[in-house]
Structures are given as structure tokens and as C-alpha cells.
Amino acid sequence: MALMGRARQDGAAGLTLIGVAARGTVRLLADDPADNLTARAALASGHSHVLLVPGSCWGDEIPWMSALAGLLAGGQGCATLVAGGGKITERDVQASLAAGRPTLLLAGSGGVADALAADAARNPLIRVVPEHGGWQALDTLLAALLQPRAACSPMRRSAPEPCAGRNDDAIRPPV
């Protein structure tokens, strides 16, 4: 997402870039400075809009983000693009696939994207963008996948998992 934010700031000002975050994971100017906010991240710059949703753990935003993608698609095609990623990205991919959303993996970007790309038995909704295929390969895959589809509907909201069961140190974004 940092790359998308920078691209928007560097000239793609017309690009709508919506950040979705669980309220308890971010610091805001209106927060009480007496609160222990060191475990919260600053909102990334570059977004045109930010949607804060209920939750206090990284990943609580996933069902909301998935539902928002389906709503914004409005019957048009939509896809999930994965570059690198860790445990939260893996959960994002699971939510996208559960919603019937095609998922594009950027090969060679590391993390979850490469792990899923190497899985020969991967979900048929997953496509791999070749590392050396450039933007043309991405354009070709998107054109094939983003036909209007009813399967790109929002997911139903489920209760978030408790934070205590997660390895939060492994899934916090870099500060």
C-alpha cells in the first residue's frame, strides 16, 4: 500500500485510494496523548480517503475491506493484487477467495505472494503475474479477469478473532 500511496502523491492525484484500518490499530490527532499509543501505527499518507472500522487488532479490518471492495465494484469486475505480504496478507487472500474475487500474485515480490505462486494446487481464482512479464502481463490478466461478475459480492461480517491468539509482533506493519 505504501507504493500506491506514493504513486498517488507523485502525480496520480485523480486516483482514489481508500485506506481501511481497525480504529484501535492507528493513532489519530484527536487521540488523548496520555493513552499508550506506541503500539498503534500512524495513518499512512497518500490516501484520498480513510475508513476506520471497529477493532483493535491487525486484521480486524479484513472483512470490512473485502465488503467495501465488493460494494465499490458495483457489479463490475474486481480483483485483489498481492505483493509480498505476511500473516495478515494471507488472511486478506482467504477473504478475497471466499468472496469469489480473483487474486493476482506478483511473482518475485516475496512473502505470501511467492509462497502461493509456488503452490501447484492453488485455488483456480489465483493467477500469477510473471516476475519478468512487466505491466503488459498484469494488463492482460486484469482484462481477462475483470469482466462484470456477480461473484464479486461483499462478504458477510463475522466476529473478529481475539488478539490474544495472534502473534501480533509478526503482523505489525513497520514503523
Buried (B, 14 or more C-beta within 10 A) or exposed (E): EEEBBEEBBEEEEEEEBEBBBBBBBBBEEEEEEEEEBEEBBEBBEBBEEBEBBEBEBBBBBBBBBBBBBBEEBEEEBBBBBBBBBBBBBBBBBBBBBEBBBBBBBBBBBEBBBBEBBEEEEBEEBBBBBEEEBEEEBBEEBBEEBBEEBEEBBBBEEEEBEEBEEBEBEEBBEEE
